[in-house]
Amino acid sequence: MRRAAIAALLVIAAPAAAEPAPRAAILAAMADSAAGWNQGRIDRFLAVYSDDPATSFTGAKRVDRSKRGIRARYLATYRNQFGTTGAGRSTLSFEPQDFRMLGKDHALLIARWKLITAGKPAPVSGMTSLVFRHEAGSWRIIADHSS
C-alpha cells in the first residue's frame, strides 16, 4: 500500500515530459507554418491559428476576424503564393526577437518575418506580434499584428 501511494505521488508530482516547453513548441509551430507557406499550402500555413471566431489578424489597413476571414485575406493578397502553378512563390522565414509568457496558457512572440521572392532584388521584411493561447495540447495564434 505504501509503495502504491509513493508511486501515485511521483506520477502526480512529475512534470509532463511529453509536452515541450512553450517557447520551443511555439517556434516549432511557426516553423511548420512557414513550411506550409513555402509549399503553397494555405491550410498548413494557417494551422497555427486558433479556430476561435474571435481570432484576429491586424495589418496596415484593417482587422480580419476568424481563421476563415484570415484565409480569405491571404488568398486575395497572395494569389501567386497559393495558386496551382507556384509561379512567383516566395519563401517565408521568421526570426524571433522576443518571447514571454503572459500567464500559464498565453504567450507573446515578437518576430521579424522575411519573404524572399525569386526575381526580386531584395527580400521584404517586417515585424509581427503574435499572441498564442494553449488549446488542447497545442499553441495557437489568437491575435496577429503584422506590418
C-alpha positions in Angstrom: 0.0 0.0 0.0 2.8 2.4 0.9 4.6 1.7 -2.4 1.4 2.4 -4.4 0.9 5.7 -2.5 4.5 6.7 -3.2 4.2 5.8 -6.9 1.0 7.8 -7.2 2.7 10.8 -5.6 5.6 10.6 -8.0 3.2 10.4 -11.0 1.3 13.4 -9.8 4.4 15.4 -8.9 6.3 14.6 -12.1 6.1 17.2 -14.9 4.5 16.3 -18.2 7.6 15.1 -20.1 5.7 14.6 -23.4 4.9 18.3 -23.9 7.7 20.6 -24.9 8.4 23.9 -23.2 6.1 26.7 -24.5 8.8 28.6 -26.4 10.1 25.5 -28.2 6.6 24.4 -29.1 5.6 27.8 -30.4 8.8 28.1 -32.5 8.2 24.6 -33.9 4.6 25.6 -34.8 5.9 28.7 -36.5 8.5 26.7 -38.5 5.7 24.4 -39.6 3.5 27.4 -40.6 6.4 28.8 -42.7 6.9 25.4 -44.3 3.2 25.5 -45.3 3.7 28.9 -46.8 6.8 27.9 -48.7 5.0 24.9 -50.2 2.0 27.0 -51.2 -0.3 25.1 -48.8 -2.6 27.6 -47.2 -4.2 25.2 -44.7 -0.8 24.1 -43.4 0.3 27.8 -43.1 -2.9 28.7 -41.2 -2.9 25.6 -38.9 -1.1 27.6 -36.2 -4.2 29.9 -35.9 -6.9 29.2 -33.5 -10.3 28.2 -34.8 -11.9 30.6 -32.3 -14.1 33.1 -34.3 -12.5 36.0 -32.3 -9.0 35.2 -33.7 -7.8 38.3 -35.3 -5.2 39.4 -37.9 -4.3 43.1 -38.0 -2.4 44.6 -40.9 -1.7 48.1 -42.0 -5.3 48.9 -43.1 -7.8 46.6 -41.3 -8.6 43.8 -38.9 -9.8 40.4 -40.1 -11.5 38.0 -37.7 -11.7 34.2 -37.7 -9.5 31.7 -39.4 -11.9 31.8 -42.4 -11.6 35.6 -42.7 -7.8 35.4 -42.4 -7.7 32.7 -45.0 -9.7 34.8 -47.4 -7.4 37.8 -46.9 -4.3 35.7 -47.6 -5.8 34.1 -50.7 -6.8 37.5 -52.1 -3.5 39.2 -51.2 -1.1 36.3 -52.1 -2.7 34.7 -55.2 0.6 33.6 -56.6 1.8 32.1 -53.4 -1.2 29.8 -53.1 -2.1 29.3 -56.7 -1.8 26.0 -58.5 1.3 26.8 -60.6 3.6 28.0 -57.9 4.8 30.8 -60.2 6.1 33.7 -58.2 6.1 31.8 -54.9 8.1 33.3 -52.1 10.0 31.8 -49.2 8.9 32.8 -45.7 11.0 32.8 -42.5 10.7 34.1 -39.0 13.4 35.4 -36.8 12.3 35.6 -33.1 13.0 38.9 -31.4 11.3 38.5 -28.1 9.3 35.8 -26.2 7.4 36.0 -23.0 4.7 34.1 -21.2 1.5 36.0 -20.4 0.3 33.6 -17.8 0.3 29.8 -18.0 -1.8 29.5 -21.1 -0.9 32.6 -23.1 2.4 33.7 -24.7 3.7 36.6 -26.8 6.1 36.1 -29.7 7.6 39.1 -31.5 9.4 38.2 -34.6 10.8 39.6 -37.8 9.3 38.0 -40.9 11.1 37.8 -44.2 9.9 37.0 -47.7 12.3 36.2 -50.4 10.8 36.0 -53.9 12.8 34.8 -57.0 13.4 37.6 -59.5 13.1 40.4 -56.9 16.2 42.2 -55.9 15.7 42.3 -52.2 13.7 40.5 -49.6 10.7 42.1 -48.0 10.5 42.1 -44.2 8.6 43.4 -41.3 7.6 42.7 -37.7 4.9 40.6 -36.2 3.5 40.4 -32.7 1.7 37.1 -32.1 -0.4 36.2 -29.0 -0.7 32.5 -28.5 -3.2 30.5 -26.4 -2.6 26.9 -25.3 -5.6 24.9 -26.7 -6.0 21.1 -26.4 -2.3 20.5 -26.2 -1.2 22.9 -28.9 -0.2 26.6 -29.0 -2.5 28.6 -31.4 -2.4 32.2 -32.5 -5.4 34.2 -31.3 -4.1 37.7 -32.3 -1.6 38.6 -35.1 -0.4 42.1 -35.8 1.9 42.1 -38.8 3.4 45.0 -40.6 
